Amino acid sequence: MRILGEEDFLLLRGLAPRDRRAILLGLAVMVVAATYVLGVRPYREALAGVRDRAEAERELLTRELALLESASEIPEAIHRAEEAADRAEARMLQAPNTVLAEGELTGFLESSAYRSRVLLEEIRSGELARGEEPPPGLSLIRLHLRGESDLQGVLTFLGEIEGSRLLLRVRGLALEPEVARPESDEETPGPREALPTGVVTFQLILDGFARPEGEGGDGPPSSFRSD
């Protein structure tokens, strides 16, 4: 900004009073604006930055003080976290790869079916749906089962699955009672009413979980719930 000199004042004197007041008022506004832009605003911005840094440092200090106060509890918290991780790990299929993990899960289901007096007619691998992903850090083993038994046997089989130490998830279940329709005879011609046979067929979609290949596959075999 140029400082007004003697020639400028002489020029102002030659103007009409109204024009001179307008020019002086404009100069005053420019001086105020320049003072704000060059002085006040940078100062306010710098002050706001200092306040933000001070607030961040205050929050950091508060967290550090809280951490120091709970320092005596940290070892116990770590121990509890490790125990929880061990319990979760014990519920995983422990085979070293997905093929063996599927065999391990199949063996468990066959043993549970035998104890429950359930006839498993089919066990086959299932694919994940489009866009479906296994939980982070785990491999998902999906099996489709088809079998039959009486209602008590099916319920016992489902109870075996629910009570297992393995982490299992039922994705689908369908039950259908089988019926028989007696043949008509001379005394009662025409169709006969269907009668229940006591046999219940079921279809089940079941998920098991294992560590990906190369992670956590050297642990001991899983323990299933015994009779």
C-alpha positions as CSV (number, residue, x, y, z in Angstrom):
1,M,0.0,0.0,0.0
2,R,1.5,3.4,-1.1
3,I,1.6,6.2,1.5
4,L,-0.1,9.4,0.5
5,G,2.3,12.1,-0.4
6,E,2.1,15.9,-0.8
7,E,1.0,15.7,-4.4
8,D,-1.9,13.4,-3.4
9,F,-3.1,15.9,-0.8
10,L,-2.9,18.7,-3.4
11,L,-4.9,16.6,-5.7
12,L,-7.5,16.0,-3.0
13,R,-7.8,19.7,-2.3
14,G,-8.8,20.2,-5.9
15,L,-11.7,17.9,-5.7
16,A,-15.2,18.7,-4.6
17,P,-15.9,18.2,-0.9
18,R,-18.3,15.3,-1.6
19,D,-15.7,13.5,-3.8
20,R,-13.0,14.2,-1.3
21,R,-15.1,12.6,1.5
22,A,-15.9,9.6,-0.6
23,I,-12.2,9.0,-1.4
24,L,-11.1,9.4,2.2
25,L,-13.9,7.1,3.4
26,G,-12.7,4.5,0.8
27,L,-9.2,4.8,2.0
28,A,-10.3,4.3,5.6
29,V,-12.1,1.2,4.6
30,M,-9.1,-0.1,2.7
31,V,-6.9,0.6,5.7
32,V,-9.2,-1.3,8.1
33,A,-9.5,-4.3,5.6
34,A,-5.7,-4.4,5.2
35,T,-5.2,-4.3,8.9
36,Y,-7.6,-7.3,9.3
37,V,-6.2,-9.3,6.5
38,L,-2.5,-8.7,7.3
39,G,-2.7,-8.6,11.0
40,V,-5.9,-9.7,12.8
41,R,-6.8,-12.8,10.7
42,P,-3.3,-14.4,10.8
43,Y,-3.3,-13.8,14.6
44,R,-6.7,-15.4,15.1
45,E,-5.7,-18.4,12.9
46,A,-2.5,-18.9,14.8
47,L,-4.4,-18.6,18.1
48,A,-6.9,-21.2,16.9
49,G,-4.1,-23.5,15.9
50,V,-2.5,-23.2,19.3
51,R,-5.8,-23.9,21.0
52,D,-6.3,-27.0,18.9
53,R,-2.8,-28.3,19.7
54,A,-3.3,-27.6,23.4
55,E,-6.7,-29.5,23.4
56,A,-5.0,-32.5,21.6
57,E,-2.2,-32.5,24.1
58,R,-4.7,-32.3,27.0
59,E,-6.6,-35.3,25.7
60,L,-3.4,-37.2,25.2
61,L,-2.3,-36.4,28.7
62,T,-5.7,-37.5,30.1
63,R,-5.4,-40.9,28.3
64,E,-1.8,-41.4,29.5
65,L,-2.8,-40.6,33.1
66,A,-5.7,-43.0,32.9
67,L,-3.3,-45.7,31.5
68,L,-0.9,-45.1,34.4
69,E,-3.7,-45.4,36.9
70,S,-4.8,-48.8,35.4
71,A,-1.2,-50.1,35.0
72,S,-1.6,-52.5,37.8
73,E,-4.7,-54.0,36.1
74,I,-3.1,-54.5,32.7
75,P,-1.4,-57.9,33.4
76,E,-4.7,-59.4,34.6
77,A,-6.5,-57.9,31.6
78,I,-3.9,-59.4,29.2
79,H,-4.3,-62.8,31.0
80,R,-8.1,-62.7,30.6
81,A,-7.8,-61.8,26.9
82,E,-5.3,-64.7,26.4
83,E,-7.7,-67.1,28.1
84,A,-10.6,-65.9,25.9
85,A,-8.5,-66.3,22.8
86,D,-7.5,-69.9,23.8
87,R,-11.2,-70.8,24.4
88,A,-12.1,-69.4,21.0
89,E,-9.2,-71.2,19.4
90,A,-10.3,-74.5,21.0
91,R,-13.7,-74.2,19.2
92,M,-12.1,-74.0,15.8
93,L,-11.5,-77.1,13.6
94,Q,-7.9,-77.9,14.2
95,A,-6.9,-79.6,10.9
96,P,-4.0,-78.0,9.0
97,N,-6.0,-77.4,5.8
98,T,-9.6,-77.0,4.6
99,V,-9.8,-80.5,3.2
100,L,-8.8,-82.1,6.4
101,A,-11.0,-79.7,8.3
102,E,-14.0,-80.8,6.3
103,G,-13.1,-84.4,7.1
104,E,-12.9,-83.6,10.7
105,L,-16.3,-81.9,10.7
106,T,-17.8,-84.8,8.7
107,G,-16.4,-87.3,11.3
108,F,-18.0,-85.3,14.1
109,L,-21.4,-85.3,12.3
110,E,-21.3,-89.0,11.6
111,S,-20.4,-89.8,15.2
112,S,-23.2,-87.5,16.5
113,A,-25.7,-89.1,14.0
114,Y,-24.7,-92.6,15.2
115,R,-25.3,-91.6,18.9
116,S,-28.6,-90.0,17.9
117,R,-29.9,-93.0,15.8
118,V,-30.0,-90.8,12.7
119,L,-29.3,-92.1,9.3
120,L,-27.3,-89.7,7.3
121,E,-28.0,-90.3,3.6
122,E,-25.8,-87.6,2.2
123,I,-23.0,-85.2,3.3
124,R,-21.6,-82.9,0.7
125,S,-19.6,-79.7,0.5
126,G,-21.4,-76.4,-0.1
127,E,-20.3,-73.2,-1.7
128,L,-20.6,-69.7,-0.3
129,A,-23.2,-67.5,-1.8
130,R,-22.2,-64.7,-4.2
131,G,-20.7,-61.9,-2.2
132,E,-20.5,-63.9,1.0
133,E,-17.2,-63.8,2.8
134,P,-15.9,-65.9,5.8
135,P,-15.2,-64.1,9.0
136,P,-11.8,-62.3,9.0
137,G,-9.0,-64.6,9.9
138,L,-11.0,-67.8,9.5
139,S,-11.9,-70.4,6.8
140,L,-15.5,-71.4,6.5
141,I,-16.4,-75.1,6.0
142,R,-20.0,-75.5,4.7
143,L,-21.7,-78.9,4.5
144,H,-25.1,-79.9,3.2
145,L,-26.7,-82.9,5.1
146,R,-29.7,-85.0,4.3
147,G,-30.9,-87.8,6.6
148,E,-33.8,-89.3,8.4
149,S,-34.9,-90.6,11.8
150,D,-37.8,-90.3,14.2
151,L,-38.5,-86.8,15.6
152,Q,-36.7,-87.7,18.8
153,G,-33.6,-88.7,16.9
154,V,-33.6,-85.6,14.8
155,L,-33.9,-83.4,17.9
156,T,-31.1,-85.3,19.7
157,F,-28.9,-84.9,16.6
158,L,-29.5,-81.1,16.6
159,G,-28.8,-81.1,20.4
160,E,-25.5,-82.8,19.7
161,I,-24.6,-80.0,17.2
162,E,-25.7,-77.3,19.6
163,G,-23.8,-78.8,22.6
164,S,-20.6,-79.4,20.7
165,R,-17.5,-77.5,21.7
166,L,-17.0,-76.7,18.1
167,L,-18.2,-73.4,16.8
168,L,-21.0,-74.4,14.4
169,R,-23.7,-72.4,12.7
170,V,-26.9,-73.7,11.3
171,R,-27.7,-71.8,8.1
172,G,-30.7,-73.8,7.0
173,L,-33.0,-76.5,8.3
174,A,-36.0,-78.3,6.7
175,L,-38.1,-81.1,8.3
176,E,-40.7,-83.2,6.6
177,P,-42.6,-86.1,8.1
178,E,-43.0,-89.2,5.9
179,V,-46.5,-90.5,5.4
180,A,-47.9,-93.7,3.9
181,R,-51.1,-94.1,2.0
182,P,-52.7,-97.6,2.5
183,E,-53.9,-99.3,-0.7
184,S,-57.7,-99.5,-1.2
185,D,-59.5,-102.8,-0.9
186,E,-62.9,-104.2,-1.8
187,E,-64.4,-103.2,1.6
188,T,-63.2,-99.6,1.4
189,P,-62.8,-98.6,-2.2
190,G,-61.3,-95.3,-3.2
191,P,-58.3,-93.4,-1.9
192,R,-57.3,-94.0,1.7
193,E,-56.2,-91.3,4.2
194,A,-52.4,-90.9,4.5
195,L,-51.0,-92.1,7.8
196,P,-47.8,-90.8,9.4
197,T,-45.0,-93.4,9.5
198,G,-43.1,-91.8,12.4
199,V,-40.1,-91.1,10.1
200,V,-38.9,-87.5,9.7
201,T,-36.6,-86.6,6.9
202,F,-34.4,-83.5,7.2
203,Q,-32.1,-81.3,5.3
204,L,-29.4,-79.2,7.1
205,I,-26.9,-76.6,6.0
206,L,-24.1,-76.3,8.6
207,D,-21.1,-74.1,8.8
208,G,-17.9,-74.9,10.7
209,F,-14.8,-72.6,11.1
210,A,-11.1,-73.3,10.9
211,R,-7.9,-71.3,10.7
212,P,-6.7,-70.6,7.2
213,E,-3.9,-72.9,5.9
214,G,-0.6,-72.2,7.6
215,E,-2.3,-70.5,10.6
216,G,-2.9,-72.3,13.9
217,G,-3.0,-75.7,12.3
218,D,-0.5,-77.4,14.6
219,G,-2.7,-77.4,17.6
220,P,-4.2,-80.5,19.3
221,P,-7.3,-82.2,17.8
222,S,-10.6,-80.8,18.9
223,S,-12.5,-82.5,21.7
224,F,-16.1,-83.3,21.1
225,R,-18.8,-83.6,23.7
226,S,-19.0,-87.2,24.8
227,D,-22.2,-89.1,25.6
